[in-house]
């Protein structure tokens, strides 16, 4: 019997020092997969990814066989949609490369934004006070304080990243990093020895929305060309979902704000806290637009984009929340995680 292993992610915001923590791990003989370096390598060397990027960006993506960084950067700067289009190609390629590397440890600055968190068992957040992070970045990159803050504000907040992680390493300059790394490794050994690897995985559910069908569905199993889903209603009816159905995992949905998009799981958790775990108190089916938006902005998602988030989006969110609460699904951050192969279309393309 082979010894059980864990996949562990090291993450943290810009200037937190996560790369230095990874160096300490490497000094102990632990190889850490670098997502940023891998993305650059795959964009240069992966033939499937090269074809996809060329089709997306245009013939100038590569010149004389070499990646034209300026063309890629110019395309991504056109809009947030362009940036996300590139990410939708690069991120899956990195995930596949990591999973095929045989490595247990991975470093990613955008662990949750990219979706990589779905493929790891535990996550470690490297933290530091904001002012310390600002000074580190300014000195390291030779940029202004304003530019540093602009970069930081584009990332998920340190508080939110830490909330989603299992361990914290404080890199504030006063606490012993080596001692913290040793403690982390001890904890990982204990988890493996206690065969507790799958604890989080067992808690996870995949909840799906299917276009044209009311309500929500729980993923039961996967076939070669379909998914078997169960309705989250009184019938608990099971049915197949095919490649022609538009199937979306709730964990892949986010809502627009005045800054970065916020994952639906985070919004559901805020709504749960506002309602103290009870169904939505407002009559969202009959509420006016103003009543609906005032309620949503008060303690759920204050910064939602007033133009791009429609009343119908808010009503659907409330409807989904009530369905989940009725089915005793309340620990949204832990339970509502997608698993590989939720999207029938994606799996069909992979099998072709």
PyMOL commands that set and color helices and strands:
alter all, ss='L'
color gray80, all
select helices_A, chain A and resi 18-27+35-45+47-57+59-61+69-77+80-101+111-114+116-119+130-141+145-154+158-164+177-193+199-203+250-252+264-275+289-297+311-326+332-335+344-351
alter helices_A, ss='H'
color red, helices_A
select strands_A, chain A and resi 8-11+32-34+62-63+66-67+105-107+122-127+167-170+207-210+217-222+226-231+238-242+247-249+254-255+262-263
alter strands_A, ss='S'
color yellow, strands_A
deselect
rebuild
show_as cartoon
